Amino acid sequence: MSEQEVPTQAESEKTGAVDRKLLEILVCPLTKTTLKYDAEAQELISHAARLAYPIRDGVPIMLPGEARKLDD
């Protein structure tokens, strides 16, 4: 699954991935911009804030202090 693809409900249940509907409504808490789902890294990417929010056990951790800074 690529960064752009969002898992279906069935895929989420099988893999522990984040629910599709949740991904559609989540935005970056700092910039309020949309996020890109990176299934391989289990992160939600905010290009505007240059941060990657981790997903742990299928739960997005939307705290800027927990996010990884993106390299240029």
N, C-alpha and C positions, 0 to 999 in steps of 0.2 A: 504494500500500500504506500503510495507516495505522500508527500507532505500535504498535497491539496486534497486527497481523498479523506472522507470522513466515514468511520465505520457505521454499518447498519446496526440496528438493535440486536439482531442475532449474532453478528460478529462481536459486538461489545460483550455480550453474555459469554461467548466462547473464549474470548481472549482477555477479558478483564479490562478492555479498553473503555474509554470514556463514551458515554451515550451521545449519539448524534444530535439530539435536540439540545442537550446541554452545551455542546460545542457551538451550536448555532447562536446561542444567546450570550455566551461569555465574551467579554471584551477586556482589554488591558485595563487594570485598575488605575494606571497612571495617565494614559493617553486617551482612553475610551475608544480605541480603534480595534478593528477585528484582529483575531488571532489565527495563525496557521497551525494546524495540527501536524506534528512530526511523530508518526506512529513508531518509527524505529527507535528514536531517542526518548519516546514517551514525554514529550514536552509540548507546550503551547508557545508559539513564537510571536513576540510583538516586535515587528520590524521598526515601528515608530519609536518605541522605548529602548530598542536594542537589548531586549531581555528575553530569556527563555524560562517560562514557568514550568516547574516539574509536575509530572503526574505520578502520584504514588498510590498503588493499589486501586487504580481507576479513578482516583480523586484528584482533580486539578488543585494545586497549591498556589493560590492567586495572591501571594504576599510578595511584594517587591524585595523584601529582605531574603527571601528564599530563592529568588530567581537568579539564574546564571546570566552574566553579562555576555553578550555576543561579541565575537571578534570581528574586526573590520574585514 
